[in-house]
Amino acid sequence: MTWIDISQPLTGEIGHWPGDTPFEFKLTYTKEETGSVNIGQITTSLHSGTHVDAPFHFDDEGKTIEDLPLDIFIGTALVFDASHANPISIETLRELDFSSFDQLLLKTSLPNKPERFPETIPEIDPEIARFLREKGVKLLGVDMPSVDQTDSKELVTHHALHQEGIQILENIMLDQVDQGLYQLIALPLAIVGADGSPVRAVIKRVKENK
């Protein structure tokens, strides 16, 4: 089984939070200019494309990205099709068997369109945070730019997940991924003092016992 890339490609056309820094890549120097190499640079918000939120993103006392344990971002994940639910609540997840995974990736009703920043997104009930912690989940991934509504200032779901020790992965691409168990690797960059980081998130199907 091969690895599947579930991260959004970073291009100049990728949607970004209104008022935030858009992604840009350009060559600073060409091989013709240097005589040996091309050298590129990027300008971007840390929350463009597929990314991890560090607690410092929404809590001045929270950890920054380089201080988060790496094992949070490597493990066995369940891709769960929650596209039938809005809001996504404890009742949406209650019947899942949590014994074989510690990361949950939610496929919502929001289509994967990286070039468009959505005006509205499905709602996630913050009450799921304690439920997921009780089930042993350490990371929640969503195919949306946020686990809270895009106009939220309180970020209740962010805070609820953080209080329960659950890390947040946003803007993954799951439209073409079947529900089931997968190995997940979604490592953030060690950007010292940062409130988040882009990631290259990849999954590989886990052979399930019949």
Residue, then its C-alpha position, 0 to 999 in steps of 0.5 A: m500500500t502506498w502513501i496518500d498525500i492529504s495536504q493542500p498544495l501550496t500555490g499562489e492561488i491557495g485560499h487564505w484567511p481574509g486579511d492574513t498573509p497569502f502564500e507566495f513562492k518566488l525565486t530569489y536568485t536563478k541558476e543563471e544569476t548564481g552560476s550554480v543553483n536556483i534559490g527560492q523563498i516563500t512568504t506565508s501565514l503559518h495557517s495557509g494550507t494544511h497546518v497544525d495549530a500550536p496552543f500559543h495560536f489561541d493562548d498566550e501561555g500555550k506551547t509554541i510549535e517546536d515544544l509539542p511532542l512529535d509522537i502526537f503527529i505520528g500514529t494510527a488514525l481513523v478517517f471518519d465520514a461525518s458529512h451527514a452531520n452538522p453539527i458534528s457532536i458526541e452523538t455523531l461519534r458515539e458508535l465508533d470503536f476507538s480501540s484501534f486508533d488514537q487520531l481522528l480525521l473528520k471528512t465533513s460536508l465541506p468540499n475540498k477546494p483549496e483555492r477557495f476560502p469558505e464563507t461557512i463551514p460545518e460546526i463542531d460541538p466543543e463537547i466532543a473534546r472531553f469525549l475524545r480524550e476519554k476515548g484516548v484520542k490525541l489528535l483531531g484533524v479536519d478538512m476545514p480551515s478551522v475547528d471553530q466557525t470562521d467568524s468566531k472570536e472565542l474559539v471555544t472548540h480550540h480551547a476545549l480540545h487544548q484543555e483535553g490535551i488534543q492537538i489540532l490539524e486543519n485543512i486536510m484533503l479527504d474527498q478522495v479517501d475512503q473511511g477506515l484506518y490509516q497510518l498518519i504522519a503530519l509533522p510540523l516544522a520546528i519554527v521556534g516561537a511559532d503559533g503553528s506550522p504548515v505540514r505535509a500530511v500523508i496516510k497509508r491504509v492499515k490492513e484491517n482484520k476481517 
